[in-house]
Amino acid sequence: MNKQAVLDQILSVLNAELAALTRAAQGAFAAATDPDSKAENKYDTRTLEASYVARGQAQRVAELQEAVRAFGALSGNTLDSGAAITLGALVTLETPGEQTHYFLGPFAGGTEIVHAGQEVVVITPASALGQKLIAKRAGDTIALRPGLSAKVIAVQ
């Protein structure tokens, strides 16, 4: 699996999400500030609700901008053989009958991409799995849940 291509694909997904959310935030801001959306009576809360949506979307845009910046700063270089898992690592785990691929990123946990026919899920160091993987190396075993463990078979 090509780590740089995986990183580029994650950035592409985040940039597309950022563009869509930016358009939505601009629409919400326009709705909140439109002179025609003034309250008709004391029970009309459309403008207030629109301002809450606009503020929430603006915060999400800022978070995504930070995620794009942070992923852009990561190196797509493959880690040395025997290297410990750290931020920016592409990790392959093996459980009985299955291999799973994870990218340890600074943000955007849960983002999924498909690269070379394989699903890659972004996890963060703050996640339960991320905490278990930090500092592990190829060949190490981690407990996923009681009765199920996974072996780290590749770290890039």
N, CA, C and O atoms as a GROMACS GRO file, in nm:
protein
  624
    1MET      N    1   0.084  -0.117   0.000
    1MET     CA    2   0.000   0.000   0.000
    1MET      C    3   0.090   0.125   0.000
    1MET      O    4   0.187   0.130   0.075
    2ASN      N    5   0.059   0.222  -0.082
    2ASN     CA    6   0.140   0.342  -0.097
    2ASN      C    7   0.093   0.447   0.005
    2ASN      O    8  -0.017   0.502  -0.006
    3LYS      N    9   0.178   0.475   0.104
    3LYS     CA   10   0.143   0.567   0.212
    3LYS      C   11   0.115   0.708   0.160
    3LYS      O   12   0.018   0.771   0.203
    4GLN      N   13   0.196   0.758   0.068
    4GLN     CA   14   0.175   0.893   0.015
    4GLN      C   15   0.041   0.901  -0.057
    4GLN      O   16  -0.031   1.001  -0.044
    5ALA      N   17   0.006   0.798  -0.132
    5ALA     CA   18  -0.123   0.796  -0.203
    5ALA      C   19  -0.238   0.794  -0.104
    5ALA      O   20  -0.340   0.859  -0.126
    6VAL      N   21  -0.224   0.719   0.006
    6VAL     CA   22  -0.327   0.715   0.110
    6VAL      C   23  -0.343   0.853   0.172
    6VAL      O   24  -0.455   0.901   0.188
    7LEU      N   25  -0.232   0.916   0.205
    7LEU     CA   26  -0.235   1.051   0.264
    7LEU      C   27  -0.299   1.150   0.168
    7LEU      O   28  -0.380   1.233   0.209
    8ASP      N   29  -0.263   1.143   0.040
    8ASP     CA   30  -0.322   1.232  -0.060
    8ASP      C   31  -0.474   1.211  -0.071
    8ASP      O   32  -0.550   1.306  -0.085
    9GLN      N   33  -0.515   1.087  -0.064
    9GLN     CA   34  -0.657   1.056  -0.075
    9GLN      C   35  -0.733   1.107   0.048
    9GLN      O   36  -0.844   1.159   0.034
   10ILE      N   37  -0.676   1.093   0.166
   10ILE     CA   38  -0.738   1.147   0.288
   10ILE      C   39  -0.751   1.299   0.275
   10ILE      O   40  -0.856   1.355   0.307
   11LEU      N   41  -0.645   1.365   0.229
   11LEU     CA   42  -0.650   1.510   0.209
   11LEU      C   43  -0.757   1.549   0.108
   11LEU      O   44  -0.826   1.649   0.126
   12SER      N   45  -0.772   1.471   0.004
   12SER     CA   46  -0.874   1.498  -0.097
   12SER      C   47  -1.014   1.490  -0.037
   12SER      O   48  -1.098   1.575  -0.064
   13VAL      N   49  -1.038   1.388   0.043
   13VAL     CA   50  -1.168   1.371   0.109
   13VAL      C   51  -1.194   1.488   0.204
   13VAL      O   52  -1.304   1.544   0.206
   14LEU      N   53  -1.094   1.526   0.282
   14LEU     CA   54  -1.110   1.637   0.377
   14LEU      C   55  -1.133   1.769   0.304
   14LEU      O   56  -1.215   1.850   0.347
   15ASN      N   57  -1.062   1.792   0.195
   15ASN     CA   58  -1.081   1.915   0.118
   15ASN      C   59  -1.220   1.921   0.055
   15ASN      O   60  -1.281   2.028   0.052
   16ALA      N   61  -1.270   1.808   0.006
   16ALA     CA   62  -1.406   1.805  -0.051
   16ALA      C   63  -1.509   1.833   0.058
   16ALA      O   64  -1.605   1.907   0.036
   17GLU      N   65  -1.490   1.773   0.174
   17GLU     CA   66  -1.581   1.796   0.286
   17GLU      C   67  -1.575   1.942   0.330
   17GLU      O   68  -1.678   2.003   0.362
   18LEU      N   69  -1.455   1.998   0.332
   18LEU     CA   70  -1.438   2.138   0.370
   18LEU      C   71  -1.509   2.231   0.271
   18LEU      O   72  -1.576   2.326   0.312
   19ALA      N   73  -1.496   2.205   0.143
   19ALA     CA   74  -1.561   2.288   0.042
   19ALA      C   75  -1.713   2.283   0.057
   19ALA      O   76  -1.780   2.386   0.051
   20ALA      N   77  -1.768   2.163   0.076
   20ALA     CA   78  -1.913   2.149   0.091
   20ALA      C   79  -1.962   2.218   0.219
   20ALA      O   80  -2.064   2.286   0.218
   21LEU      N   81  -1.889   2.200   0.326
   21LEU     CA   82  -1.929   2.261   0.452
   21LEU      C   83  -1.914   2.413   0.449
   21LEU      O   84  -1.993   2.484   0.510
   22THR      N   85  -1.815   2.463   0.378
   22THR     CA   86  -1.798   2.608   0.365
   22THR      C   87  -1.918   2.667   0.292
   22THR      O   88  -1.969   2.771   0.331
   23ARG      N   89  -1.963   2.600   0.185
   23ARG     CA   90  -2.082   2.648   0.112
   23ARG      C   91  -2.204   2.646   0.203
   23ARG      O   92  -2.284   2.740   0.202
   24ALA      N   93  -2.220   2.541   0.281
   24ALA     CA   94  -2.334   2.531   0.372
   24ALA      C   95  -2.328   2.639   0.480
   24ALA      O   96  -2.430   2.697   0.517
   25ALA      N   97  -2.207   2.664   0.531
   25ALA     CA   98  -2.192   2.767   0.635
   25ALA      C   99  -2.224   2.905   0.580
   25ALA      O  100  -2.285   2.987   0.648
   26GLN      N  101  -2.184   2.931   0.456
   26GLN     CA  102  -2.216   3.059   0.394
   26GLN      C  103  -2.366   3.075   0.376
   26GLN      O  104  -2.421   3.183   0.396
   27GLY      N  105  -2.433   2.966   0.338
   27GLY     CA  106  -2.579   2.969   0.325
   27GLY      C  107  -2.648   2.992   0.459
   27GLY      O  108  -2.745   3.068   0.468
   28ALA      N  109  -2.598   2.928   0.562
   28ALA     CA  110  -2.656   2.946   0.696
   28ALA      C  111  -2.634   3.088   0.746
   28ALA      O  112  -2.721   3.145   0.811
   29PHE      N  113  -2.516   3.144   0.717
   29PHE     CA  114  -2.487   3.282   0.757
   29PHE      C  115  -2.581   3.378   0.684
   29PHE      O  116  -2.634   3.471   0.744
   30ALA      N  117  -2.601   3.353   0.554
   30ALA     CA  118  -2.691   3.438   0.476
   30ALA      C  119  -2.833   3.431   0.532
   30ALA      O  120  -2.901   3.533   0.540
   31ALA      N  121  -2.877   3.312   0.569
   31ALA     CA  122  -3.012   3.297   0.626
   31ALA      C  123  -3.024   3.367   0.760
   31ALA      O  124  -3.128   3.424   0.792
   32ALA      N  125  -2.918   3.364   0.838
   32ALA     CA  126  -2.922   3.426   0.971
   32ALA      C  127  -2.919   3.578   0.964
   32ALA      O  128  -2.970   3.645   1.053
   33THR      N  129  -2.860   3.631   0.858
   33THR     CA  130  -2.845   3.776   0.849
   33THR      C  131  -2.939   3.839   0.746
   33THR      O  132  -2.935   3.961   0.726
   34ASP      N  133  -3.020   3.761   0.681
   34ASP     CA  134  -3.114   3.811   0.581
   34ASP      C  135  -3.218   3.902   0.646
   34ASP      O  136  -3.283   3.862   0.743
   35PRO      N  137  -3.233   4.023   0.596
   35PRO     CA  138  -3.333   4.115   0.655
   35PRO      C  139  -3.475   4.060   0.649
   35PRO      O  140  -3.559   4.096   0.732
   36ASP      N  141  -3.502   3.973   0.551
   36ASP     CA  142  -3.638   3.916   0.541
   36ASP      C  143  -3.664   3.808   0.645
   36ASP      O  144  -3.777   3.760   0.657
   37SER      N  145  -3.563   3.769   0.720
   37SER     CA  146  -3.584   3.662   0.819
   37SER      C  147  -3.604   3.717   0.960
   37SER      O  148  -3.588   3.644   1.058
   38LYS      N  149  -3.638   3.844   0.971
   38LYS     CA  150  -3.664   3.902   1.103
   38LYS      C  151  -3.785   3.835   1.166
   38LYS      O  152  -3.877   3.791   1.097
   39ALA      N  153  -3.783   3.830   1.295
   39ALA     CA  154  -3.893   3.766   1.368
   39ALA      C  155  -4.024   3.840   1.342
   39ALA      O  156  -4.028   3.963   1.344
   40GLU      N  157  -4.128   3.764   1.317
   40GLU     CA  158  -4.260   3.824   1.295
   40GLU      C  159  -4.332   3.850   1.426
   40GLU      O  160  -4.417   3.939   1.434
   41ASN      N  161  -4.297   3.774   1.528
   41ASN     CA  162  -4.355   3.796   1.661
   41ASN      C  163  -4.255   3.742   1.764
   41ASN      O  164  -4.150   3.691   1.728
   42LYS      N  165  -4.290   3.754   1.891
   42LYS     CA  166  -4.194   3.715   1.995
   42LYS      C  167  -4.169   3.564   2.001
   42LYS      O  168  -4.074   3.520   2.066
   43TYR      N  169  -4.252   3.486   1.936
   43TYR     CA  170  -4.236   3.340   1.937
   43TYR      C  171  -4.162   3.288   1.814
   43TYR      O  172  -4.130   3.169   1.807
   44ASP      N  173  -4.133   3.376   1.719
   44ASP     CA  174  -4.064   3.337   1.596
   44ASP      C  175  -3.914   3.331   1.624
   44ASP      O  176  -3.852   3.434   1.651
   45THR      N  177  -3.857   3.213   1.619
   45THR     CA  178  -3.714   3.195   1.652
   45THR      C  179  -3.630   3.153   1.532
   45THR      O  180  -3.519   3.102   1.548
   46ARG      N  181  -3.681   3.175   1.411
   46ARG     CA  182  -3.607   3.133   1.291
   46ARG      C  183  -3.467   3.194   1.285
   46ARG      O  184  -3.370   3.124   1.258
   47THR      N  185  -3.458   3.324   1.310
   47THR     CA  186  -3.328   3.392   1.300
   47THR      C  187  -3.232   3.340   1.406
   47THR      O  188  -3.114   3.318   1.378
   48LEU      N  189  -3.282   3.319   1.527
   48LEU     CA  190  -3.198   3.266   1.634
   48LEU      C  191  -3.149   3.126   1.599
   48LEU      O  192  -3.031   3.094   1.618
   49GLU      N  193  -3.238   3.043   1.549
   49GLU     CA  194  -3.200   2.907   1.511
   49GLU      C  195  -3.099   2.908   1.397
   49GLU      O  196  -3.003   2.830   1.396
   50ALA      N  197  -3.120   2.996   1.299
   50ALA     CA  198  -3.027   3.006   1.187
   50ALA      C  199  -2.889   3.052   1.235
   50ALA      O  200  -2.787   3.007   1.182
   51SER      N  201  -2.886   3.141   1.335
   51SER     CA  202  -2.756   3.187   1.386
   51SER      C  203  -2.684   3.075   1.459
   51SER      O  204  -2.562   3.065   1.452
   52TYR      N  205  -2.759   2.990   1.529
   52TYR     CA  206  -2.696   2.874   1.596
   52TYR      C  207  -2.636   2.779   1.493
   52TYR      O  208  -2.525   2.730   1.510
   53VAL      N  209  -2.710   2.753   1.386
   53VAL     CA  210  -2.661   2.665   1.280
   53VAL      C  211  -2.536   2.725   1.215
   53VAL      O  212  -2.438   2.656   1.191
   54ALA      N  213  -2.542   2.856   1.186
   54ALA     CA  214  -2.429   2.923   1.123
   54ALA      C  215  -2.305   2.917   1.212
   54ALA      O  216  -2.195   2.892   1.163
   55ARG      N  217  -2.322   2.938   1.342
   55ARG     CA  218  -2.208   2.934   1.433
   55ARG      C  219  -2.150   2.792   1.440
   55ARG      O  220  -2.028   2.775   1.437
   56GLY      N  221  -2.236   2.691   1.449
   56GLY     CA  222  -2.189   2.553   1.454
   56GLY      C  223  -2.115   2.514   1.327
   56GLY      O  224  -2.012   2.446   1.332
   57GLN      N  225  -2.168   2.556   1.213
   57GLN     CA  226  -2.102   2.523   1.088
   57GLN      C  227  -1.969   2.598   1.073
   57GLN      O  228  -1.873   2.544   1.020
   58ALA      N  229  -1.964   2.721   1.120
   58ALA     CA  230  -1.838   2.796   1.115
   58ALA      C  231  -1.732   2.729   1.202
   58ALA      O  232  -1.615   2.724   1.164
   59GLN      N  233  -1.772   2.676   1.317
   59GLN     CA  234  -1.677   2.604   1.403
   59GLN      C  235  -1.628   2.477   1.334
   59GLN      O  236  -1.509   2.444   1.341
   60ARG      N  237  -1.718   2.407   1.268
   60ARG     CA  238  -1.680   2.284   1.198
   60ARG      C  239  -1.586   2.315   1.081
   60ARG      O  240  -1.493   2.239   1.054
   61VAL      N  241  -1.610   2.426   1.012
   61VAL     CA  242  -1.521   2.468   0.903
   61VAL      C  243  -1.381   2.493   0.959
   61VAL      O  244  -1.282   2.451   0.899
   62ALA      N  245  -1.373   2.562   1.073
   62ALA     CA  246  -1.243   2.590   1.135
   62ALA      C  247  -1.172   2.460   1.173
   62ALA      O  248  -1.051   2.448   1.156
   63GLU      N  249  -1.247   2.364   1.226
   63GLU     CA  250  -1.188   2.234   1.262
   63GLU      C  251  -1.135   2.162   1.138
   63GLU      O  252  -1.026   2.105   1.141
   64LEU      N  253  -1.212   2.163   1.032
   64LEU     CA  254  -1.169   2.097   0.909
   64LEU      C  255  -1.048   2.167   0.847
   64LEU      O  256  -0.959   2.101   0.794
   65GLN      N  257  -1.045   2.299   0.854
   65GLN     CA  258  -0.928   2.371   0.804
   65GLN      C  259  -0.803   2.329   0.882
   65GLN      O  260  -0.696   2.310   0.823
   66GLU      N  261  -0.816   2.315   1.012
   66GLU     CA  262  -0.703   2.271   1.095
   66GLU      C  263  -0.664   2.127   1.060
   66GLU      O  264  -0.545   2.095   1.055
   67ALA      N  265  -0.762   2.042   1.035
   67ALA     CA  266  -0.733   1.903   0.997
   67ALA      C  267  -0.658   1.898   0.865
   67ALA      O  268  -0.561   1.823   0.852
   68VAL      N  269  -0.701   1.976   0.767
   68VAL     CA  270  -0.634   1.980   0.637
   68VAL      C  271  -0.490   2.029   0.654
   68VAL      O  272  -0.398   1.973   0.595
   69ARG      N  273  -0.472   2.132   0.734
   69ARG     CA  274  -0.338   2.185   0.759
   69ARG      C  275  -0.250   2.079   0.825
   69ARG      O  276  -0.135   2.058   0.785
   70ALA      N  277  -0.304   2.011   0.926
   70ALA     CA  278  -0.227   1.911   1.000
   70ALA      C  279  -0.192   1.790   0.911
   70ALA      O  280  -0.080   1.740   0.917
   71PHE      N  281  -0.287   1.743   0.831
   71PHE     CA  282  -0.258   1.630   0.741
   71PHE      C  283  -0.159   1.673   0.633
   71PHE      O  284  -0.075   1.593   0.592
   72GLY      N  285  -0.168   1.797   0.588
   72GLY     CA  286  -0.074   1.847   0.488
   72GLY      C  287   0.068   1.853   0.540
   72GLY      O  288   0.163   1.845   0.462
   73ALA      N  289   0.083   1.866   0.670
   73ALA     CA  290   0.217   1.874   0.730
   73ALA      C  291   0.278   1.736   0.754
   73ALA      O  292   0.398   1.726   0.782
   74LEU      N  293   0.198   1.630   0.743
   74LEU     CA  294   0.250   1.494   0.765
   74LEU      C  295   0.334   1.450   0.647
   74LEU      O  296   0.312   1.492   0.534
   75SER      N  297   0.429   1.366   0.675
   75SER     CA  298   0.516   1.312   0.570
   75SER      C  299   0.454   1.184   0.513
   75SER      O  300   0.403   1.100   0.586
   76GLY      N  301   0.462   1.173   0.383
   76GLY     CA  302   0.415   1.052   0.317
   76GLY      C  303   0.525   0.948   0.304
   76GLY      O  304   0.505   0.843   0.243
   77ASN      N  305   0.642   0.978   0.362
   77ASN     CA  306   0.753   0.883   0.355
   77ASN      C  307   0.723   0.760   0.440
   77ASN      O  308   0.664   0.770   0.547
   78THR      N  309   0.764   0.646   0.390
   78THR     CA  310   0.748   0.521   0.463
   78THR      C  311   0.845   0.519   0.581
   78THR      O  312   0.961   0.559   0.567
   79LEU      N  313   0.798   0.473   0.696
   79LEU     CA  314   0.883   0.463   0.814
   79LEU      C  315   0.987   0.354   0.795
   79LEU      O  316   0.966   0.261   0.717
   80ASP      N  317   1.098   0.365   0.866
   80ASP     CA  318   1.203   0.264   0.859
   80ASP      C  319   1.150   0.130   0.912
   80ASP      O  320   1.059   0.126   0.994
   81SER      N  321   1.209   0.022   0.865
   81SER     CA  322   1.174  -0.111   0.912
   81SER      C  323   1.197  -0.120   1.062
   81SER      O  324   1.304  -0.082   1.112
   82GLY      N  325   1.101  -0.170   1.134
   82GLY     CA  326   1.112  -0.184   1.279
   82GLY      C  327   1.073  -0.058   1.355
   82GLY      O  328   1.086  -0.055   1.478
   83ALA      N  329   1.027   0.045   1.285
   83ALA     CA  330   0.989   0.170   1.351
   83ALA      C  331   0.863   0.152   1.435
   83ALA      O  332   0.777   0.070   1.404
   84ALA      N  333   0.855   0.230   1.541
   84ALA     CA  334   0.737   0.229   1.628
   84ALA      C  335   0.625   0.310   1.563
   84ALA      O  336   0.650   0.403   1.486
   85ILE      N  337   0.503   0.272   1.595
   85ILE     CA  338   0.387   0.343   1.544
   85ILE      C  339   0.380   0.480   1.610
   85ILE      O  340   0.388   0.493   1.732
   86THR      N  341   0.365   0.581   1.526
   86THR     CA  342   0.356   0.719   1.572
   86THR      C  343   0.258   0.792   1.481
   86THR      O  344   0.206   0.733   1.386
   87LEU      N  345   0.232   0.918   1.510
   87LEU     CA  346   0.143   0.998   1.428
   87LEU      C  347   0.190   0.996   1.283
   87LEU      O  348   0.307   1.018   1.255
   88GLY      N  349   0.098   0.970   1.192
   88GLY     CA  350   0.131   0.963   1.050
   88GLY      C  351   0.162   0.824   1.001
   88GLY      O  352   0.194   0.806   0.883
   89ALA      N  353   0.152   0.724   1.087
   89ALA     CA  354   0.182   0.586   1.047
   89ALA      C  355   0.062   0.522   0.978
   89ALA      O  356  -0.053   0.545   1.015
   90LEU      N  357   0.091   0.442   0.879
   90LEU     CA  358  -0.007   0.358   0.813
   90LEU      C  359   0.015   0.218   0.869
   90LEU      O  360   0.122   0.160   0.853
   91VAL      N  361  -0.088   0.164   0.935
   91VAL     CA  362  -0.073   0.040   1.012
   91VAL      C  363  -0.167  -0.067   0.956
   91VAL      O  364  -0.283  -0.039   0.925
   92THR      N  365  -0.116  -0.188   0.944
   92THR     CA  366  -0.198  -0.303   0.905
   92THR      C  367  -0.204  -0.399   1.022
   92THR      O  368  -0.102  -0.442   1.075
   93LEU      N  369  -0.327  -0.432   1.062
   93LEU     CA  370  -0.349  -0.529   1.170
   93LEU      C  371  -0.409  -0.655   1.112
   93LEU      O  372  -0.481  -0.652   1.012
   94GLU      N  373  -0.378  -0.767   1.177
   94GLU     CA  374  -0.433  -0.894   1.134
   94GLU      C  375  -0.503  -0.961   1.251
   94GLU      O  376  -0.444  -0.983   1.357
   95THR      N  377  -0.629  -0.994   1.228
   95THR     CA  378  -0.706  -1.074   1.323
   95THR      C  379  -0.737  -1.205   1.251
   95THR      O  380  -0.718  -1.213   1.130
   96PRO      N  381  -0.783  -1.305   1.321
   96PRO     CA  382  -0.812  -1.431   1.251
   96PRO      C  383  -0.903  -1.410   1.130
   96PRO      O  384  -1.020  -1.375   1.144
   97GLY      N  385  -0.847  -1.434   1.013
   97GLY     CA  386  -0.925  -1.426   0.890
   97GLY      C  387  -0.942  -1.288   0.830
   97GLY      O  388  -1.015  -1.273   0.732
   98GLU      N  389  -0.878  -1.185   0.886
   98GLU     CA  390  -0.901  -1.051   0.833
   98GLU      C  391  -0.780  -0.959   0.855
   98GLU      O  392  -0.711  -0.967   0.957
   99GLN      N  393  -0.757  -0.873   0.758
   99GLN     CA  394  -0.657  -0.767   0.772
   99GLN      C  395  -0.730  -0.633   0.766
   99GLN      O  396  -0.820  -0.614   0.683
  100THR      N  397  -0.692  -0.541   0.854
  100THR     CA  398  -0.750  -0.407   0.855
  100THR      C  399  -0.638  -0.305   0.849
  100THR      O  400  -0.527  -0.329   0.897
  101HIS      N  401  -0.668  -0.190   0.789
  101HIS     CA  402  -0.568  -0.087   0.768
  101HIS      C  403  -0.614   0.042   0.835
  101HIS      O  404  -0.730   0.081   0.825
  102TYR      N  405  -0.520   0.107   0.904
  102TYR     CA  406  -0.549   0.230   0.976
  102TYR      C  407  -0.440   0.332   0.948
  102TYR      O  408  -0.323   0.299   0.931
  103PHE      N  409  -0.482   0.458   0.943
  103PHE     CA  410  -0.388   0.568   0.932
  103PHE      C  411  -0.401   0.648   1.060
  103PHE      O  412  -0.509   0.697   1.092
  104LEU      N  413  -0.292   0.661   1.134
  104LEU     CA  414  -0.294   0.733   1.261
  104LEU      C  415  -0.275   0.882   1.232
  104LEU      O  416  -0.164   0.928   1.208
  105GLY      N  417  -0.386   0.955   1.234
  105GLY     CA  418  -0.384   1.096   1.198
  105GLY      C  419  -0.409   1.188   1.317
  105GLY      O  420  -0.453   1.143   1.423
  106PRO      N  421  -0.381   1.317   1.298
  106PRO     CA  422  -0.398   1.413   1.407
  106PRO      C  423  -0.544   1.452   1.430
  106PRO      O  424  -0.580   1.493   1.540
  107PHE      N  425  -0.628   1.440   1.328
  107PHE     CA  426  -0.770   1.476   1.333
  107PHE      C  427  -0.847   1.381   1.243
  107PHE      O  428  -0.791   1.288   1.186
  108ALA      N  429  -0.976   1.406   1.232
  108ALA     CA  430  -1.063   1.338   1.134
  108ALA      C  431  -1.077   1.189   1.159
  108ALA      O  432  -1.090   1.111   1.065
  109GLY      N  433  -1.075   1.149   1.285
  109GLY     CA  434  -1.097   1.009   1.318
  109GLY      C  435  -1.229   0.960   1.261
  109GLY      O  436  -1.330   1.029   1.268
  110GLY      N  437  -1.227   0.840   1.204
  110GLY     CA  438  -1.347   0.783   1.145
  110GLY      C  439  -1.358   0.804   0.995
  110GLY      O  440  -1.441   0.742   0.930
  111THR      N  441  -1.274   0.892   0.940
  111THR     CA  442  -1.274   0.913   0.796
  111THR      C  443  -1.229   0.784   0.729
  111THR      O  444  -1.129   0.724   0.770
  112GLU      N  445  -1.302   0.742   0.628
  112GLU     CA  446  -1.271   0.617   0.559
  112GLU      C  447  -1.240   0.646   0.412
  112GLU      O  448  -1.307   0.728   0.348
  113ILE      N  449  -1.141   0.578   0.360
  113ILE     CA  450  -1.111   0.583   0.217
  113ILE      C  451  -1.090   0.441   0.169
  113ILE      O  452  -1.070   0.349   0.249
  114VAL      N  453  -1.095   0.423   0.038
  114VAL     CA  454  -1.061   0.294  -0.022
  114VAL      C  455  -0.942   0.318  -0.113
  114VAL      O  456  -0.948   0.397  -0.207
  115HIS      N  457  -0.834   0.248  -0.083
  115HIS     CA  458  -0.711   0.260  -0.162
  115HIS      C  459  -0.668   0.121  -0.207
  115HIS      O  460  -0.654   0.030  -0.126
  116ALA      N  461  -0.646   0.107  -0.335
  116ALA     CA  462  -0.604  -0.020  -0.394
  116ALA      C  463  -0.696  -0.134  -0.350
  116ALA      O  464  -0.651  -0.245  -0.323
  117GLY      N  465  -0.826  -0.104  -0.344
  117GLY     CA  466  -0.925  -0.205  -0.307
  117GLY      C  467  -0.931  -0.237  -0.158
  117GLY      O  468  -1.004  -0.327  -0.117
  118GLN      N  469  -0.856  -0.164  -0.078
  118GLN     CA  470  -0.852  -0.188   0.066
  118GLN      C  471  -0.907  -0.066   0.140
  118GLN      O  472  -0.873   0.048   0.108
  119GLU      N  473  -0.992  -0.089   0.238
  119GLU     CA  474  -1.044   0.020   0.319
  119GLU      C  475  -0.939   0.063   0.421
  119GLU      O  476  -0.877  -0.021   0.487
  120VAL      N  477  -0.919   0.194   0.434
  120VAL     CA  478  -0.828   0.250   0.533
  120VAL      C  479  -0.910   0.347   0.617
  120VAL      O  480  -0.979   0.434   0.564
  121VAL      N  481  -0.902   0.330   0.749
  121VAL     CA  482  -0.976   0.415   0.842
  121VAL      C  483  -0.878   0.503   0.917
  121VAL      O  484  -0.776   0.456   0.968
  122VAL      N  485  -0.910   0.631   0.924
  122VAL     CA  486  -0.827   0.724   1.002
  122VAL      C  487  -0.866   0.710   1.149
  122VAL      O  488  -0.984   0.714   1.184
  123ILE      N  489  -0.766   0.692   1.234
  123ILE     CA  490  -0.786   0.692   1.378
  123ILE      C  491  -0.693   0.798   1.437
  123ILE      O  492  -0.595   0.837   1.375
  124THR      N  493  -0.725   0.842   1.556
  124THR     CA  494  -0.641   0.943   1.622
  124THR      C  495  -0.575   0.881   1.745
  124THR      O  496  -0.620   0.778   1.794
  125PRO      N  497  -0.468   0.943   1.794
  125PRO     CA  498  -0.404   0.892   1.915
  125PRO      C  499  -0.496   0.895   2.037
  125PRO      O  500  -0.472   0.823   2.134
  126ALA      N  501  -0.600   0.977   2.032
  126ALA     CA  502  -0.694   0.986   2.145
  126ALA      C  503  -0.794   0.871   2.146
  126ALA      O  504  -0.857   0.845   2.249
  127SER      N  505  -0.810   0.801   2.034
  127SER     CA  506  -0.905   0.690   2.028
  127SER      C  507  -0.852   0.570   2.107
  127SER      O  508  -0.732   0.560   2.133
  128ALA      N  509  -0.942   0.482   2.143
  128ALA     CA  510  -0.901   0.362   2.219
  128ALA      C  511  -0.800   0.279   2.140
  128ALA      O  512  -0.699   0.235   2.195
  129LEU      N  513  -0.827   0.259   2.011
  129LEU     CA  514  -0.734   0.180   1.929
  129LEU      C  515  -0.603   0.256   1.910
  129LEU      O  516  -0.495   0.196   1.915
  130GLY      N  517  -0.611   0.386   1.888
  130GLY     CA  518  -0.491   0.467   1.872
  130GLY      C  519  -0.400   0.459   1.994
  130GLY      O  520  -0.278   0.449   1.981
  131GLN      N  521  -0.460   0.463   2.112
  131GLN     CA  522  -0.381   0.453   2.235
  131GLN      C  523  -0.312   0.317   2.246
  131GLN      O  524  -0.200   0.308   2.295
  132LYS      N  525  -0.379   0.213   2.201
  132LYS     CA  526  -0.319   0.080   2.206
  132LYS      C  527  -0.206   0.063   2.105
  132LYS      O  528  -0.112  -0.014   2.128
  133LEU      N  529  -0.215   0.135   1.994
  133LEU     CA  530  -0.117   0.119   1.887
  133LEU      C  531   0.010   0.203   1.905
  133LEU      O  532   0.117   0.162   1.861
  134ILE      N  533  -0.001   0.318   1.968
  134ILE     CA  534   0.114   0.406   1.984
  134ILE      C  535   0.232   0.329   2.042
  134ILE      O  536   0.218   0.259   2.143
  135ALA      N  537   0.346   0.342   1.980
  135ALA     CA  538   0.474   0.283   2.021
  135ALA      C  539   0.485   0.133   1.995
  135ALA      O  540   0.588   0.073   2.025
  136LYS      N  541   0.380   0.070   1.940
  136LYS     CA  542   0.392  -0.071   1.902
  136LYS      C  543   0.471  -0.081   1.772
  136LYS      O  544   0.487   0.017   1.700
  137ARG      N  545   0.518  -0.200   1.744
  137ARG     CA  546   0.597  -0.225   1.623
  137ARG      C  547   0.540  -0.347   1.550
  137ARG      O  548   0.461  -0.423   1.606
  138ALA      N  549   0.582  -0.364   1.427
  138ALA     CA  550   0.541  -0.483   1.351
  138ALA      C  551   0.580  -0.607   1.430
  138ALA      O  552   0.692  -0.617   1.480
  139GLY      N  553   0.487  -0.700   1.442
  139GLY     CA  554   0.510  -0.823   1.519
  139GLY      C  555   0.446  -0.820   1.656
  139GLY      O  556   0.422  -0.925   1.716
  140ASP      N  557   0.417  -0.699   1.708
  140ASP     CA  558   0.351  -0.688   1.839
  140ASP      C  559   0.204  -0.727   1.828
  140ASP      O  560   0.144  -0.720   1.721
  141THR      N  561   0.148  -0.768   1.940
  141THR     CA  562   0.007  -0.804   1.948
  141THR      C  563  -0.064  -0.711   2.044
  141THR      O  564  -0.010  -0.675   2.149
  142ILE      N  565  -0.186  -0.671   2.007
  142ILE     CA  566  -0.267  -0.588   2.096
  142ILE      C  567  -0.401  -0.654   2.119
  142ILE      O  568  -0.451  -0.727   2.034
  143ALA      N  569  -0.459  -0.629   2.235
  143ALA     CA  570  -0.592  -0.681   2.267
  143ALA      C  571  -0.696  -0.582   2.216
  143ALA      O  572  -0.696  -0.466   2.256
  144LEU      N  573  -0.784  -0.629   2.128
  144LEU     CA  574  -0.889  -0.542   2.077
  144LEU      C  575  -1.008  -0.541   2.172
  144LEU      O  576  -1.066  -0.436   2.200
  145ARG      N  577  -1.042  -0.656   2.221
  145ARG     CA  578  -1.148  -0.673   2.322
  145ARG      C  579  -1.126  -0.810   2.385
  145ARG      O  580  -1.046  -0.888   2.333
  146PRO      N  581  -1.192  -0.840   2.492
  146PRO     CA  582  -1.168  -0.971   2.555
  146PRO      C  583  -1.188  -1.086   2.455
  146PRO      O  584  -1.293  -1.097   2.391
  147GLY      N  585  -1.089  -1.168   2.443
  147GLY     CA  586  -1.096  -1.284   2.354
  147GLY      C  587  -1.056  -1.256   2.211
  147GLY      O  588  -1.052  -1.349   2.130
  148LEU      N  589  -1.024  -1.131   2.176
  148LEU     CA  590  -0.983  -1.099   2.040
  148LEU      C  591  -0.861  -1.008   2.041
  148LEU      O  592  -0.862  -0.898   2.095
  149SER      N  593  -0.756  -1.059   1.980
  149SER     CA  594  -0.635  -0.978   1.969
  149SER      C  595  -0.599  -0.963   1.823
  149SER      O  596  -0.645  -1.039   1.737
  150ALA      N  597  -0.515  -0.864   1.795
  150ALA     CA  598  -0.470  -0.839   1.659
  150ALA      C  599  -0.319  -0.827   1.660
  150ALA      O  600  -0.259  -0.780   1.756
  151LYS      N  601  -0.259  -0.871   1.551
  151LYS     CA  602  -0.115  -0.863   1.538
  151LYS      C  603  -0.083  -0.749   1.440
  151LYS      O  604  -0.144  -0.739   1.334
  152VAL      N  605   0.011  -0.665   1.478
  152VAL     CA  606   0.058  -0.558   1.390
  152VAL      C  607   0.148  -0.625   1.286
  152VAL      O  608   0.255  -0.676   1.320
  153ILE      N  609   0.105  -0.625   1.160
  153ILE     CA  610   0.187  -0.694   1.060
  153ILE      C  611   0.264  -0.596   0.971
  153ILE      O  612   0.359  -0.636   0.903
  154ALA      N  613   0.224  -0.469   0.971
  154ALA     CA  614   0.298  -0.370   0.891
  154ALA      C  615   0.283  -0.231   0.951
  154ALA      O  616   0.174  -0.193   0.995
  155VAL      N  617   0.393  -0.157   0.951
  155VAL     CA  618   0.394  -0.018   0.994
  155VAL      C  619   0.470   0.059   0.886
  155VAL      O  620   0.587   0.033   0.860
  156GLN      N  621   0.401   0.154   0.824
  156GLN     CA  622   0.465   0.235   0.719
  156GLN      C  623   0.470   0.380   0.761
  156GLN      O  624   0.520   0.464   0.686
   0.00000   0.00000   0.00000
